[in-house]
Amino acid sequence: MAPAEPDEASDVHCRLGELLDARGLTLTRLSELVGVSVVNLSILKNDRARAIRFSTLQAICEALDCEVGDLLVIRTTDAAAPPAT
């Protein structure tokens, strides 16, 4: 099965930076808590990740005391947004 093509109208945005700031944590500390390298967390934080393991997702959510929907959100582009009235 071929991978799904990214939808031009929307994409997944990772709110890791916002959640870390809100909790006063650094990527280094989160890396220690979840056992994922700082480099991989940085890739996730900067929306450059192409995939994430469920176990990693679960560990991040547990460490940040959040739900998956708090961490990952669908961001629609302006082109997909309905026109302002």
PDB file with SEQRES, HELIX, SHEET and CRYST1 records, atoms N, CA, C and O in Angstrom:
SEQRES   1 A   85  MET ALA PRO ALA GLU PRO ASP GLU ALA SER ASP VAL HIS          
SEQRES   2 A   85  CYS ARG LEU GLY GLU LEU LEU ASP ALA ARG GLY LEU THR          
SEQRES   3 A   85  LEU THR ARG LEU SER GLU LEU VAL GLY VAL SER VAL VAL          
SEQRES   4 A   85  ASN LEU SER ILE LEU LYS ASN ASP ARG ALA ARG ALA ILE          
SEQRES   5 A   85  ARG PHE SER THR LEU GLN ALA ILE CYS GLU ALA LEU ASP          
SEQRES   6 A   85  CYS GLU VAL GLY ASP LEU LEU VAL ILE ARG THR THR ASP          
SEQRES   7 A   85  ALA ALA ALA PRO PRO ALA THR                                  
HELIX    1 AA1 LEU A   16  ARG A   23  1                                   8    
HELIX    2 AA2 LEU A   27  VAL A   34  1                                   8    
HELIX    3 AA3 VAL A   38  LYS A   45  1                                   8    
HELIX    4 AA4 PHE A   54  LEU A   64  1                                  11    
HELIX    5 AA5 VAL A   68  LEU A   71  1                                   4    
SHEET    1 AA1 2 SER A  10  CYS A  14  0                                        
SHEET    2 AA1 2 LEU A  72  THR A  76 -1                                        
CRYST1    1.000    1.000    1.000  90.00  90.00  90.00 P 1           1          
ATOM      1  N   MET A   1       0.843  -1.168   0.000  1.00  0.00           N  
ATOM      2  CA  MET A   1       0.000   0.000   0.000  1.00  0.00           C  
ATOM      3  C   MET A   1       0.892   1.236   0.000  1.00  0.00           C  
ATOM      4  O   MET A   1       1.817   1.343   0.805  1.00  0.00           O  
ATOM      5  N   ALA A   2       0.616   2.148  -0.887  1.00  0.00           N  
ATOM      6  CA  ALA A   2       1.402   3.378  -0.989  1.00  0.00           C  
ATOM      7  C   ALA A   2       1.008   4.341   0.126  1.00  0.00           C  
ATOM      8  O   ALA A   2      -0.148   4.359   0.548  1.00  0.00           O  
ATOM      9  N   PRO A   3       1.960   5.140   0.605  1.00  0.00           N  
ATOM     10  CA  PRO A   3       1.618   6.117   1.645  1.00  0.00           C  
ATOM     11  C   PRO A   3       0.654   7.156   1.114  1.00  0.00           C  
ATOM     12  O   PRO A   3       0.645   7.479  -0.074  1.00  0.00           O  
ATOM     13  N   ALA A   4      -0.154   7.669   2.017  1.00  0.00           N  
ATOM     14  CA  ALA A   4      -1.125   8.694   1.634  1.00  0.00           C  
ATOM     15  C   ALA A   4      -0.400   9.956   1.227  1.00  0.00           C  
ATOM     16  O   ALA A   4       0.599  10.335   1.837  1.00  0.00           O  
ATOM     17  N   GLU A   5      -0.897  10.594   0.212  1.00  0.00           N  
ATOM     18  CA  GLU A   5      -0.343  11.878  -0.221  1.00  0.00           C  
ATOM     19  C   GLU A   5      -0.813  12.961   0.734  1.00  0.00           C  
ATOM     20  O   GLU A   5      -1.971  12.951   1.153  1.00  0.00           O  
ATOM     21  N   PRO A   6       0.064  13.896   1.088  1.00  0.00           N  
ATOM     22  CA  PRO A   6      -0.373  14.970   1.984  1.00  0.00           C  
ATOM     23  C   PRO A   6      -1.448  15.812   1.324  1.00  0.00           C  
ATOM     24  O   PRO A   6      -1.387  16.102   0.130  1.00  0.00           O  
ATOM     25  N   ASP A   7      -2.421  16.195   2.110  1.00  0.00           N  
ATOM     26  CA  ASP A   7      -3.504  17.033   1.628  1.00  0.00           C  
ATOM     27  C   ASP A   7      -2.984  18.457   1.521  1.00  0.00           C  
ATOM     28  O   ASP A   7      -2.441  18.997   2.485  1.00  0.00           O  
ATOM     29  N   GLU A   8      -3.148  19.067   0.349  1.00  0.00           N  
ATOM     30  CA  GLU A   8      -2.637  20.421   0.151  1.00  0.00           C  
ATOM     31  C   GLU A   8      -3.383  21.441   0.999  1.00  0.00           C  
ATOM     32  O   GLU A   8      -2.850  22.516   1.277  1.00  0.00           O  
ATOM     33  N   ALA A   9      -4.607  21.126   1.415  1.00  0.00           N  
ATOM     34  CA  ALA A   9      -5.430  22.089   2.147  1.00  0.00           C  
ATOM     35  C   ALA A   9      -5.160  22.076   3.650  1.00  0.00           C  
ATOM     36  O   ALA A   9      -5.513  23.031   4.342  1.00  0.00           O  
ATOM     37  N   SER A  10      -4.548  21.026   4.162  1.00  0.00           N  
ATOM     38  CA  SER A  10      -4.320  20.969   5.602  1.00  0.00           C  
ATOM     39  C   SER A  10      -3.097  20.119   5.902  1.00  0.00           C  
ATOM     40  O   SER A  10      -2.620  19.365   5.054  1.00  0.00           O  
ATOM     41  N   ASP A  11      -2.608  20.254   7.102  1.00  0.00           N  
ATOM     42  CA  ASP A  11      -1.501  19.416   7.544  1.00  0.00           C  
ATOM     43  C   ASP A  11      -1.558  19.285   9.057  1.00  0.00           C  
ATOM     44  O   ASP A  11      -2.294  20.006   9.731  1.00  0.00           O  
ATOM     45  N   VAL A  12      -0.778  18.364   9.574  1.00  0.00           N  
ATOM     46  CA  VAL A  12      -0.749  18.131  11.018  1.00  0.00           C  
ATOM     47  C   VAL A  12       0.305  19.052  11.621  1.00  0.00           C  
ATOM     48  O   VAL A  12       1.436  19.129  11.142  1.00  0.00           O  
ATOM     49  N   HIS A  13      -0.086  19.735  12.663  1.00  0.00           N  
ATOM     50  CA  HIS A  13       0.822  20.638  13.372  1.00  0.00           C  
ATOM     51  C   HIS A  13       1.063  20.072  14.762  1.00  0.00           C  
ATOM     52  O   HIS A  13       0.123  19.692  15.459  1.00  0.00           O  
ATOM     53  N   CYS A  14       2.318  20.017  15.157  1.00  0.00           N  
ATOM     54  CA  CYS A  14       2.681  19.543  16.491  1.00  0.00           C  
ATOM     55  C   CYS A  14       2.845  20.744  17.409  1.00  0.00           C  
ATOM     56  O   CYS A  14       3.626  21.648  17.115  1.00  0.00           O  
ATOM     57  N   ARG A  15       2.124  20.761  18.505  1.00  0.00           N  
ATOM     58  CA  ARG A  15       2.148  21.863  19.465  1.00  0.00           C  
ATOM     59  C   ARG A  15       3.152  21.605  20.590  1.00  0.00           C  
ATOM     60  O   ARG A  15       2.984  22.123  21.694  1.00  0.00           O  
ATOM     61  N   LEU A  16       4.181  20.818  20.325  1.00  0.00           N  
ATOM     62  CA  LEU A  16       5.136  20.445  21.358  1.00  0.00           C  
ATOM     63  C   LEU A  16       5.801  21.664  21.997  1.00  0.00           C  
ATOM     64  O   LEU A  16       5.925  21.727  23.220  1.00  0.00           O  
ATOM     65  N   GLY A  17       6.219  22.611  21.202  1.00  0.00           N  
ATOM     66  CA  GLY A  17       6.860  23.811  21.746  1.00  0.00           C  
ATOM     67  C   GLY A  17       5.954  24.571  22.693  1.00  0.00           C  
ATOM     68  O   GLY A  17       6.386  25.002  23.762  1.00  0.00           O  
ATOM     69  N   GLU A  18       4.699  24.737  22.307  1.00  0.00           N  
ATOM     70  CA  GLU A  18       3.731  25.439  23.149  1.00  0.00           C  
ATOM     71  C   GLU A  18       3.494  24.702  24.461  1.00  0.00           C  
ATOM     72  O   GLU A  18       3.414  25.323  25.521  1.00  0.00           O  
ATOM     73  N   LEU A  19       3.384  23.377  24.390  1.00  0.00           N  
ATOM     74  CA  LEU A  19       3.145  22.581  25.589  1.00  0.00           C  
ATOM     75  C   LEU A  19       4.357  22.593  26.512  1.00  0.00           C  
ATOM     76  O   LEU A  19       4.211  22.645  27.733  1.00  0.00           O  
ATOM     77  N   LEU A  20       5.546  22.546  25.934  1.00  0.00           N  
ATOM     78  CA  LEU A  20       6.761  22.620  26.753  1.00  0.00           C  
ATOM     79  C   LEU A  20       6.841  23.972  27.464  1.00  0.00           C  
ATOM     80  O   LEU A  20       7.130  24.034  28.660  1.00  0.00           O  
ATOM     81  N   ASP A  21       6.586  25.048  26.724  1.00  0.00           N  
ATOM     82  CA  ASP A  21       6.621  26.382  27.327  1.00  0.00           C  
ATOM     83  C   ASP A  21       5.620  26.497  28.471  1.00  0.00           C  
ATOM     84  O   ASP A  21       5.939  27.038  29.530  1.00  0.00           O  
ATOM     85  N   ALA A  22       4.417  25.990  28.255  1.00  0.00           N  
ATOM     86  CA  ALA A  22       3.369  26.086  29.268  1.00  0.00           C  
ATOM     87  C   ALA A  22       3.731  25.315  30.542  1.00  0.00           C  
ATOM     88  O   ALA A  22       3.267  25.649  31.633  1.00  0.00           O  
ATOM     89  N   ARG A  23       4.565  24.282  30.389  1.00  0.00           N  
ATOM     90  CA  ARG A  23       4.918  23.457  31.543  1.00  0.00           C  
ATOM     91  C   ARG A  23       6.320  23.769  32.081  1.00  0.00           C  
ATOM     92  O   ARG A  23       6.771  23.155  33.048  1.00  0.00           O  
ATOM     93  N   GLY A  24       6.992  24.710  31.457  1.00  0.00           N  
ATOM     94  CA  GLY A  24       8.326  25.079  31.916  1.00  0.00           C  
ATOM     95  C   GLY A  24       9.361  23.994  31.702  1.00  0.00           C  
ATOM     96  O   GLY A  24      10.312  23.876  32.474  1.00  0.00           O  
ATOM     97  N   LEU A  25       9.182  23.200  30.654  1.00  0.00           N  
ATOM     98  CA  LEU A  25      10.121  22.114  30.360  1.00  0.00           C  
ATOM     99  C   LEU A  25      10.954  22.448  29.132  1.00  0.00           C  
ATOM    100  O   LEU A  25      10.558  23.258  28.295  1.00  0.00           O  
ATOM    101  N   THR A  26      12.109  21.811  29.041  1.00  0.00           N  
ATOM    102  CA  THR A  26      12.960  21.939  27.861  1.00  0.00           C  
ATOM    103  C   THR A  26      12.907  20.643  27.068  1.00  0.00           C  
ATOM    104  O   THR A  26      12.467  19.612  27.576  1.00  0.00           O  
ATOM    105  N   LEU A  27      13.361  20.700  25.813  1.00  0.00           N  
ATOM    106  CA  LEU A  27      13.457  19.477  25.024  1.00  0.00           C  
ATOM    107  C   LEU A  27      14.402  18.479  25.680  1.00  0.00           C  
ATOM    108  O   LEU A  27      14.168  17.271  25.637  1.00  0.00           O  
ATOM    109  N   THR A  28      15.456  18.981  26.279  1.00  0.00           N  
ATOM    110  CA  THR A  28      16.420  18.099  26.947  1.00  0.00           C  
ATOM    111  C   THR A  28      15.763  17.329  28.081  1.00  0.00           C  
ATOM    112  O   THR A  28      15.965  16.122  28.212  1.00  0.00           O  
ATOM    113  N   ARG A  29      14.980  18.020  28.899  1.00  0.00           N  
ATOM    114  CA  ARG A  29      14.304  17.354  30.021  1.00  0.00           C  
ATOM    115  C   ARG A  29      13.262  16.364  29.504  1.00  0.00           C  
ATOM    116  O   ARG A  29      13.146  15.254  30.025  1.00  0.00           O  
ATOM    117  N   LEU A  30      12.499  16.766  28.473  1.00  0.00           N  
ATOM    118  CA  LEU A  30      11.506  15.849  27.905  1.00  0.00           C  
ATOM    119  C   LEU A  30      12.199  14.618  27.338  1.00  0.00           C  
ATOM    120  O   LEU A  30      11.694  13.503  27.472  1.00  0.00           O  
ATOM    121  N   SER A  31      13.347  14.812  26.709  1.00  0.00           N  
ATOM    122  CA  SER A  31      14.114  13.698  26.166  1.00  0.00           C  
ATOM    123  C   SER A  31      14.473  12.699  27.266  1.00  0.00           C  
ATOM    124  O   SER A  31      14.375  11.487  27.079  1.00  0.00           O  
ATOM    125  N   GLU A  32      14.886  13.231  28.412  1.00  0.00           N  
ATOM    126  CA  GLU A  32      15.212  12.363  29.551  1.00  0.00           C  
ATOM    127  C   GLU A  32      13.992  11.609  30.053  1.00  0.00           C  
ATOM    128  O   GLU A  32      14.087  10.437  30.416  1.00  0.00           O  
ATOM    129  N   LEU A  33      12.852  12.275  30.073  1.00  0.00           N  
ATOM    130  CA  LEU A  33      11.622  11.668  30.593  1.00  0.00           C  
ATOM    131  C   LEU A  33      11.071  10.572  29.687  1.00  0.00           C  
ATOM    132  O   LEU A  33      10.561   9.560  30.169  1.00  0.00           O  
ATOM    133  N   VAL A  34      11.174  10.774  28.374  1.00  0.00           N  
ATOM    134  CA  VAL A  34      10.528   9.832  27.451  1.00  0.00           C  
ATOM    135  C   VAL A  34      11.494   8.889  26.740  1.00  0.00           C  
ATOM    136  O   VAL A  34      11.056   7.941  26.089  1.00  0.00           O  
ATOM    137  N   GLY A  35      12.807   9.131  26.853  1.00  0.00           N  
ATOM    138  CA  GLY A  35      13.765   8.238  26.210  1.00  0.00           C  
ATOM    139  C   GLY A  35      13.843   8.399  24.705  1.00  0.00           C  
ATOM    140  O   GLY A  35      14.114   7.436  23.987  1.00  0.00           O  
ATOM    141  N   VAL A  36      13.608   9.605  24.224  1.00  0.00           N  
ATOM    142  CA  VAL A  36      13.703   9.922  22.800  1.00  0.00           C  
ATOM    143  C   VAL A  36      14.772  11.004  22.667  1.00  0.00           C  
ATOM    144  O   VAL A  36      14.857  11.903  23.503  1.00  0.00           O  
ATOM    145  N   SER A  37      15.584  10.918  21.621  1.00  0.00           N  
ATOM    146  CA  SER A  37      16.676  11.871  21.472  1.00  0.00           C  
ATOM    147  C   SER A  37      16.155  13.296  21.296  1.00  0.00           C  
ATOM    148  O   SER A  37      15.051  13.515  20.796  1.00  0.00           O  
ATOM    149  N   VAL A  38      16.967  14.249  21.715  1.00  0.00           N  
ATOM    150  CA  VAL A  38      16.628  15.666  21.558  1.00  0.00           C  
ATOM    151  C   VAL A  38      16.452  15.989  20.078  1.00  0.00           C  
ATOM    152  O   VAL A  38      15.574  16.771  19.713  1.00  0.00           O  
ATOM    153  N   VAL A  39      17.274  15.396  19.233  1.00  0.00           N  
ATOM    154  CA  VAL A  39      17.180  15.641  17.789  1.00  0.00           C  
ATOM    155  C   VAL A  39      15.814  15.212  17.261  1.00  0.00           C  
ATOM    156  O   VAL A  39      15.176  15.952  16.512  1.00  0.00           O  
ATOM    157  N   ASN A  40      15.362  14.014  17.651  1.00  0.00           N  
ATOM    158  CA  ASN A  40      14.058  13.539  17.174  1.00  0.00           C  
ATOM    159  C   ASN A  40      12.917  14.383  17.727  1.00  0.00           C  
ATOM    160  O   ASN A  40      11.942  14.641  17.021  1.00  0.00           O  
ATOM    161  N   LEU A  41      13.024  14.813  18.972  1.00  0.00           N  
ATOM    162  CA  LEU A  41      11.990  15.687  19.533  1.00  0.00           C  
ATOM    163  C   LEU A  41      11.986  17.037  18.825  1.00  0.00           C  
ATOM    164  O   LEU A  41      10.924  17.620  18.604  1.00  0.00           O  
ATOM    165  N   SER A  42      13.160  17.534  18.470  1.00  0.00           N  
ATOM    166  CA  SER A  42      13.254  18.797  17.745  1.00  0.00           C  
ATOM    167  C   SER A  42      12.600  18.700  16.374  1.00  0.00           C  
ATOM    168  O   SER A  42      11.920  19.629  15.939  1.00  0.00           O  
ATOM    169  N   ILE A  43      12.803  17.586  15.698  1.00  0.00           N  
ATOM    170  CA  ILE A  43      12.167  17.357  14.397  1.00  0.00           C  
ATOM    171  C   ILE A  43      10.655  17.382  14.555  1.00  0.00           C  
ATOM    172  O   ILE A  43       9.950  17.970  13.735  1.00  0.00           O  
ATOM    173  N   LEU A  44      10.163  16.754  15.595  1.00  0.00           N  
ATOM    174  CA  LEU A  44       8.726  16.744  15.869  1.00  0.00           C  
ATOM    175  C   LEU A  44       8.233  18.157  16.193  1.00  0.00           C  
ATOM    176  O   LEU A  44       7.213  18.599  15.665  1.00  0.00           O  
ATOM    177  N   LYS A  45       8.949  18.848  17.048  1.00  0.00           N  
ATOM    178  CA  LYS A  45       8.571  20.194  17.480  1.00  0.00           C  
ATOM    179  C   LYS A  45       8.500  21.173  16.306  1.00  0.00           C  
ATOM    180  O   LYS A  45       7.648  22.061  16.281  1.00  0.00           O  
ATOM    181  N   ASN A  46       9.395  21.005  15.343  1.00  0.00           N  
ATOM    182  CA  ASN A  46       9.468  21.928  14.206  1.00  0.00           C  
ATOM    183  C   ASN A  46       8.650  21.468  12.996  1.00  0.00           C  
ATOM    184  O   ASN A  46       8.859  21.942  11.879  1.00  0.00           O  
ATOM    185  N   ASP A  47       7.719  20.540  13.230  1.00  0.00           N  
ATOM    186  CA  ASP A  47       6.808  20.059  12.181  1.00  0.00           C  
ATOM    187  C   ASP A  47       7.534  19.456  10.974  1.00  0.00           C  
ATOM    188  O   ASP A  47       7.062  19.569   9.843  1.00  0.00           O  
ATOM    189  N   ARG A  48       8.669  18.823  11.216  1.00  0.00           N  
ATOM    190  CA  ARG A  48       9.385  18.180  10.122  1.00  0.00           C  
ATOM    191  C   ARG A  48       9.262  16.658  10.173  1.00  0.00           C  
ATOM    192  O   ARG A  48       9.783  15.964   9.299  1.00  0.00           O  
ATOM    193  N   ALA A  49       8.581  16.140  11.184  1.00  0.00           N  
ATOM    194  CA  ALA A  49       8.427  14.687  11.320  1.00  0.00           C  
ATOM    195  C   ALA A  49       7.451  14.162  10.276  1.00  0.00           C  
ATOM    196  O   ALA A  49       6.444  14.801   9.972  1.00  0.00           O  
ATOM    197  N   ARG A  50       7.759  13.002   9.739  1.00  0.00           N  
ATOM    198  CA  ARG A  50       6.882  12.361   8.769  1.00  0.00           C  
ATOM    199  C   ARG A  50       6.054  11.261   9.421  1.00  0.00           C  
ATOM    200  O   ARG A  50       5.047  10.820   8.867  1.00  0.00           O  
ATOM    201  N   ALA A  51       6.488  10.819  10.608  1.00  0.00           N  
ATOM    202  CA  ALA A  51       5.793   9.741  11.313  1.00  0.00           C  
ATOM    203  C   ALA A  51       6.186   9.797  12.783  1.00  0.00           C  
ATOM    204  O   ALA A  51       7.194  10.400  13.152  1.00  0.00           O  
ATOM    205  N   ILE A  52       5.371   9.156  13.611  1.00  0.00           N  
ATOM    206  CA  ILE A  52       5.691   9.045  15.035  1.00  0.00           C  
ATOM    207  C   ILE A  52       5.142   7.705  15.523  1.00  0.00           C  
ATOM    208  O   ILE A  52       4.024   7.321  15.182  1.00  0.00           O  
ATOM    209  N   ARG A  53       5.923   7.015  16.307  1.00  0.00           N  
ATOM    210  CA  ARG A  53       5.476   5.739  16.873  1.00  0.00           C  
ATOM    211  C   ARG A  53       4.422   6.016  17.940  1.00  0.00           C  
ATOM    212  O   ARG A  53       4.495   7.010  18.662  1.00  0.00           O  
ATOM    213  N   PHE A  54       3.453   5.129  18.026  1.00  0.00           N  
ATOM    214  CA  PHE A  54       2.424   5.278  19.056  1.00  0.00           C  
ATOM    215  C   PHE A  54       3.039   5.258  20.447  1.00  0.00           C  
ATOM    216  O   PHE A  54       2.586   5.982  21.334  1.00  0.00           O  
ATOM    217  N   SER A  55       4.062   4.439  20.647  1.00  0.00           N  
ATOM    218  CA  SER A  55       4.696   4.372  21.971  1.00  0.00           C  
ATOM    219  C   SER A  55       5.369   5.709  22.318  1.00  0.00           C  
ATOM    220  O   SER A  55       5.352   6.129  23.475  1.00  0.00           O  
ATOM    221  N   THR A  56       5.952   6.367  21.329  1.00  0.00           N  
ATOM    222  CA  THR A  56       6.566   7.678  21.549  1.00  0.00           C  
ATOM    223  C   THR A  56       5.495   8.711  21.836  1.00  0.00           C  
ATOM    224  O   THR A  56       5.634   9.529  22.746  1.00  0.00           O  
ATOM    225  N   LEU A  57       4.439   8.671  21.067  1.00  0.00           N  
ATOM    226  CA  LEU A  57       3.321   9.593  21.261  1.00  0.00           C  
ATOM    227  C   LEU A  57       2.728   9.440  22.660  1.00  0.00           C  
ATOM    228  O   LEU A  57       2.445  10.429  23.336  1.00  0.00           O  
ATOM    229  N   GLN A  58       2.547   8.201  23.081  1.00  0.00           N  
ATOM    230  CA  GLN A  58       2.012   7.934  24.416  1.00  0.00           C  
ATOM    231  C   GLN A  58       2.956   8.440  25.499  1.00  0.00           C  
ATOM    232  O   GLN A  58       2.509   9.045  26.473  1.00  0.00           O  
ATOM    233  N   ALA A  59       4.252   8.201  25.342  1.00  0.00           N  
ATOM    234  CA  ALA A  59       5.228   8.633  26.342  1.00  0.00           C  
ATOM    235  C   ALA A  59       5.272  10.160  26.448  1.00  0.00           C  
ATOM    236  O   ALA A  59       5.358  10.701  27.551  1.00  0.00           O  
ATOM    237  N   ILE A  60       5.214  10.851  25.318  1.00  0.00           N  
ATOM    238  CA  ILE A  60       5.208  12.324  25.331  1.00  0.00           C  
ATOM    239  C   ILE A  60       3.954  12.832  26.026  1.00  0.00           C  
ATOM    240  O   ILE A  60       4.030  13.728  26.865  1.00  0.00           O  
ATOM    241  N   CYS A  61       2.810  12.270  25.685  1.00  0.00           N  
ATOM    242  CA  CYS A  61       1.555  12.707  26.303  1.00  0.00           C  
ATOM    243  C   CYS A  61       1.549  12.446  27.807  1.00  0.00           C  
ATOM    244  O   CYS A  61       1.051  13.270  28.574  1.00  0.00           O  
ATOM    245  N   GLU A  62       2.090  11.322  28.232  1.00  0.00           N  
ATOM    246  CA  GLU A  62       2.173  11.038  29.672  1.00  0.00           C  
ATOM    247  C   GLU A  62       3.093  12.034  30.367  1.00  0.00           C  
ATOM    248  O   GLU A  62       2.768  12.532  31.445  1.00  0.00           O  
ATOM    249  N   ALA A  63       4.235  12.325  29.761  1.00  0.00           N  
ATOM    250  CA  ALA A  63       5.194  13.247  30.372  1.00  0.00           C  
ATOM    251  C   ALA A  63       4.644  14.668  30.448  1.00  0.00           C  
ATOM    252  O   ALA A  63       4.933  15.401  31.394  1.00  0.00           O  
ATOM    253  N   LEU A  64       3.849  15.055  29.447  1.00  0.00           N  
ATOM    254  CA  LEU A  64       3.289  16.408  29.410  1.00  0.00           C  
ATOM    255  C   LEU A  64       1.889  16.482  30.015  1.00  0.00           C  
ATOM    256  O   LEU A  64       1.284  17.553  30.067  1.00  0.00           O  
ATOM    257  N   ASP A  65       1.376  15.333  30.473  1.00  0.00           N  
ATOM    258  CA  ASP A  65       0.032  15.269  31.043  1.00  0.00           C  
ATOM    259  C   ASP A  65      -0.982  15.905  30.097  1.00  0.00           C  
ATOM    260  O   ASP A  65      -1.710  16.829  30.460  1.00  0.00           O  
ATOM    261  N   CYS A  66      -1.006  15.375  28.860  1.00  0.00           N  
ATOM    262  CA  CYS A  66      -1.922  15.906  27.850  1.00  0.00           C  
ATOM    263  C   CYS A  66      -2.497  14.760  27.032  1.00  0.00           C  
ATOM    264  O   CYS A  66      -2.084  13.609  27.170  1.00  0.00           O  
ATOM    265  N   GLU A  67      -3.435  15.087  26.198  1.00  0.00           N  
ATOM    266  CA  GLU A  67      -4.034  14.126  25.276  1.00  0.00           C  
ATOM    267  C   GLU A  67      -3.389  14.296  23.903  1.00  0.00           C  
ATOM    268  O   GLU A  67      -2.782  15.327  23.616  1.00  0.00           O  
ATOM    269  N   VAL A  68      -3.525  13.279  23.065  1.00  0.00           N  
ATOM    270  CA  VAL A  68      -2.963  13.334  21.720  1.00  0.00           C  
ATOM    271  C   VAL A  68      -3.483  14.566  20.975  1.00  0.00           C  
ATOM    272  O   VAL A  68      -2.728  15.220  20.255  1.00  0.00           O  
ATOM    273  N   GLY A  69      -4.758  14.881  21.143  1.00  0.00           N  
ATOM    274  CA  GLY A  69      -5.358  16.027  20.470  1.00  0.00           C  
ATOM    275  C   GLY A  69      -4.832  17.364  20.965  1.00  0.00           C  
ATOM    276  O   GLY A  69      -4.981  18.378  20.283  1.00  0.00           O  
ATOM    277  N   ASP A  70      -4.216  17.378  22.150  1.00  0.00           N  
ATOM    278  CA  ASP A  70      -3.570  18.595  22.639  1.00  0.00           C  
ATOM    279  C   ASP A  70      -2.222  18.787  21.952  1.00  0.00           C  
ATOM    280  O   ASP A  70      -1.773  19.915  21.754  1.00  0.00           O  
ATOM    281  N   LEU A  71      -1.579  17.671  21.590  1.00  0.00           N  
ATOM    282  CA  LEU A  71      -0.251  17.692  21.005  1.00  0.00           C  
ATOM    283  C   LEU A  71      -0.295  17.852  19.489  1.00  0.00           C  
ATOM    284  O   LEU A  71       0.459  18.642  18.922  1.00  0.00           O  
ATOM    285  N   LEU A  72      -1.173  17.105  18.839  1.00  0.00           N  
ATOM    286  CA  LEU A  72      -1.265  17.133  17.380  1.00  0.00           C  
ATOM    287  C   LEU A  72      -2.603  17.711  16.954  1.00  0.00           C  
ATOM    288  O   LEU A  72      -3.656  17.255  17.400  1.00  0.00           O  
ATOM    289  N   VAL A  73      -2.557  18.707  16.098  1.00  0.00           N  
ATOM    290  CA  VAL A  73      -3.779  19.326  15.601  1.00  0.00           C  
ATOM    291  C   VAL A  73      -3.695  19.456  14.084  1.00  0.00           C  
ATOM    292  O   VAL A  73      -2.606  19.508  13.513  1.00  0.00           O  
ATOM    293  N   ILE A  74      -4.851  19.508  13.443  1.00  0.00           N  
ATOM    294  CA  ILE A  74      -4.912  19.735  12.008  1.00  0.00           C  
ATOM    295  C   ILE A  74      -4.923  21.239  11.784  1.00  0.00           C  
ATOM    296  O   ILE A  74      -5.751  21.958  12.342  1.00  0.00           O  
ATOM    297  N   ARG A  75      -4.000  21.699  10.968  1.00  0.00           N  
ATOM    298  CA  ARG A  75      -3.916  23.116  10.658  1.00  0.00           C  
ATOM    299  C   ARG A  75      -4.301  23.276   9.195  1.00  0.00           C  
ATOM    300  O   ARG A  75      -3.672  22.692   8.313  1.00  0.00           O  
ATOM    301  N   THR A  76      -5.317  24.054   8.945  1.00  0.00           N  
ATOM    302  CA  THR A  76      -5.726  24.301   7.570  1.00  0.00           C  
ATOM    303  C   THR A  76      -5.061  25.566   7.064  1.00  0.00           C  
ATOM    304  O   THR A  76      -4.836  26.512   7.818  1.00  0.00           O  
ATOM    305  N   THR A  77      -4.754  25.568   5.790  1.00  0.00           N  
ATOM    306  CA  THR A  77      -4.124  26.736   5.184  1.00  0.00           C  
ATOM    307  C   THR A  77      -5.183  27.768   4.842  1.00  0.00           C  
ATOM    308  O   THR A  77      -6.373  27.456   4.812  1.00  0.00           O  
ATOM    309  N   ASP A  78      -4.762  28.980   4.588  1.00  0.00           N  
ATOM    310  CA  ASP A  78      -5.691  30.065   4.233  1.00  0.00           C  
ATOM    311  C   ASP A  78      -6.482  29.721   2.990  1.00  0.00           C  
ATOM    312  O   ASP A  78      -7.642  30.114   2.866  1.00  0.00           O  
ATOM    313  N   ALA A  79      -5.873  28.989   2.063  1.00  0.00           N  
ATOM    314  CA  ALA A  79      -6.569  28.640   0.830  1.00  0.00           C  
ATOM    315  C   ALA A  79      -7.769  27.740   1.081  1.00  0.00           C  
ATOM    316  O   ALA A  79      -8.740  27.764   0.325  1.00  0.00           O  
ATOM    317  N   ALA A  80      -7.701  26.946   2.143  1.00  0.00           N  
ATOM    318  CA  ALA A  80      -8.793  26.028   2.458  1.00  0.00           C  
ATOM    319  C   ALA A  80      -9.851  26.679   3.354  1.00  0.00           C  
ATOM    320  O   ALA A  80     -10.954  26.151   3.494  1.00  0.00           O  
ATOM    321  N   ALA A  81      -9.524  27.800   3.947  1.00  0.00           N  
ATOM    322  CA  ALA A  81     -10.461  28.451   4.843  1.00  0.00           C  
ATOM    323  C   ALA A  81     -11.584  29.109   4.047  1.00  0.00           C  
ATOM    324  O   ALA A  81     -11.357  29.616   2.948  1.00  0.00           O  
ATOM    325  N   PRO A  82     -12.794  29.099   4.604  1.00  0.00           N  
ATOM    326  CA  PRO A  82     -13.892  29.747   3.890  1.00  0.00           C  
ATOM    327  C   PRO A  82     -13.668  31.249   3.827  1.00  0.00           C  
ATOM    328  O   PRO A  82     -13.061  31.824   4.731  1.00  0.00           O  
ATOM    329  N   PRO A  83     -14.153  31.891   2.767  1.00  0.00           N  
ATOM    330  CA  PRO A  83     -13.953  33.330   2.642  1.00  0.00           C  
ATOM    331  C   PRO A  83     -14.639  34.088   3.778  1.00  0.00           C  
ATOM    332  O   PRO A  83     -15.712  33.699   4.241  1.00  0.00           O  
ATOM    333  N   ALA A  84     -14.009  35.165   4.216  1.00  0.00           N  
ATOM    334  CA  ALA A  84     -14.581  35.999   5.288  1.00  0.00           C  
ATOM    335  C   ALA A  84     -15.793  36.736   4.747  1.00  0.00           C  
ATOM    336  O   ALA A  84     -15.830  37.161   3.592  1.00  0.00           O  
ATOM    337  N   THR A  85     -16.787  36.875   5.624  1.00  0.00           N  
ATOM    338  CA  THR A  85     -17.999  37.591   5.184  1.00  0.00           C  
ATOM    339  C   THR A  85     -18.091  38.938   5.825  1.00  0.00           C  
ATOM    340  O   THR A  85     -19.042  39.678   5.574  1.00  0.00           O  
TER     341      THR A  85                                                      
END                                                                             
